[in-house]
Amino acid sequence: MVQINWTLQAKYDLKNIAEYISKDSVTYAKRQVLKIRNRTVVLKRQIHSGKIVPEIENPEIRELIEGSYRIIYKIISEERVDILTVHHSARDLTRRKIK
């Protein structure tokens, strides 16, 4: 089974998402973060299930979609993926530095 590693950037992104949404609803903020985390479970069995990120065009960097969020991850090996960032789809991804 594949290990899913959340990078510091991805954890920071989740924290920011939760803080922003919690201004309106703490319950909905928790629910949204949980949905994002649960969406990545599919990677434990299918690391190639996400599509290649068009702005990056690297077959090792892929994304899953959860609502308005793009969960961008990198395939490190057949046993490990790193969640690089969680990005709102309304924002310009080309302004972010994704490694």
matplotlib code that plots the C-alpha trace (Angstrom):
import matplotlib.pyplot as plt

x = [0.0, 1.2, 2.3, 0.7, 2.9, 1.4, 4.2, 4.4, 3.0, -0.1, -0.7, -0.4, -2.9, -5.4, -5.0, -5.6, -8.7, -10.1, -9.4, -11.0, -14.2, -14.5, -15.2, -18.6, -19.0, -16.7, -18.7, -18.4, -14.7, -14.1, -16.2, -14.3, -10.9, -12.1, -13.4, -10.1, -8.2, -10.6, -10.2, -6.6, -7.3, -7.8, -4.0, -3.3, -4.3, -4.2, -1.4, -2.0, -5.7, -5.3, -4.7, -1.5, -1.5, -1.8, 0.2, 3.2, 3.1, 5.1, 3.7, 4.8, 2.9, -0.9, -4.0, -7.3, -10.3, -12.4, -15.1, -13.3, -9.9, -7.1, -5.1, -1.7, 0.6, 3.9, 4.5, 7.8, 7.8, 5.3, 5.2, 5.0, 3.2, 3.7, 0.7, 2.4, -0.4, -4.1, -5.1, -8.4, -9.3, -10.4, -6.8, -3.9, -1.7, 1.1, 1.8, 2.7, 6.0, 5.4, 8.4]
y = [0.0, 3.5, 5.9, 9.4, 12.1, 15.6, 18.2, 21.3, 23.4, 21.1, 21.1, 24.9, 25.1, 23.0, 25.2, 28.3, 26.8, 25.8, 29.3, 31.0, 28.9, 28.9, 32.7, 31.7, 28.2, 26.1, 23.0, 23.5, 24.2, 20.9, 19.1, 20.6, 19.7, 16.2, 15.9, 17.0, 14.5, 11.7, 12.4, 11.4, 7.9, 6.7, 7.2, 4.3, 1.9, 4.0, 6.5, 7.4, 8.1, 11.9, 13.7, 15.4, 19.1, 21.0, 24.0, 21.8, 19.0, 16.6, 13.0, 12.6, 15.7, 15.0, 16.4, 15.2, 17.5, 17.9, 20.5, 23.8, 22.5, 21.0, 18.5, 18.5, 15.5, 14.1, 10.4, 9.8, 6.0, 3.2, 3.2, 6.9, 10.1, 13.5, 15.9, 19.2, 21.7, 22.2, 25.0, 26.7, 26.3, 30.0, 31.1, 31.1, 28.1, 29.5, 32.1, 29.3, 27.5, 23.8, 21.5]
z = [0.0, -0.8, 1.9, 1.5, 2.8, 3.4, 2.9, 5.1, 2.3, 1.9, 5.7, 5.7, 2.8, 4.7, 7.8, 5.7, 4.0, 7.4, 8.8, 5.9, 5.8, 9.6, 9.4, 8.2, 9.6, 11.8, 11.0, 7.2, 7.5, 9.3, 6.8, 3.8, 5.2, 5.9, 2.3, 1.0, 3.2, 2.4, -1.4, -1.2, 0.1, -3.5, -3.9, -1.6, -4.3, -7.5, -7.5, -11.2, -10.7, -10.8, -14.1, -15.0, -14.0, -17.3, -16.1, -15.2, -17.7, -15.6, -15.5, -11.9, -10.8, -10.8, -9.3, -7.7, -7.6, -4.5, -5.0, -5.8, -4.7, -6.7, -4.6, -6.3, -5.6, -6.8, -7.3, -5.5, -6.0, -6.4, -2.6, -1.8, -3.0, -1.6, -1.4, -2.5, -2.2, -2.0, -4.4, -5.0, -8.7, -9.0, -8.4, -10.9, -10.3, -12.4, -9.7, -7.3, -7.2, -7.1, -6.6]

ax = plt.figure().add_subplot(projection="3d")
ax.plot(x, y, z, "-o")
ax.set_aspect("equal")
plt.show()
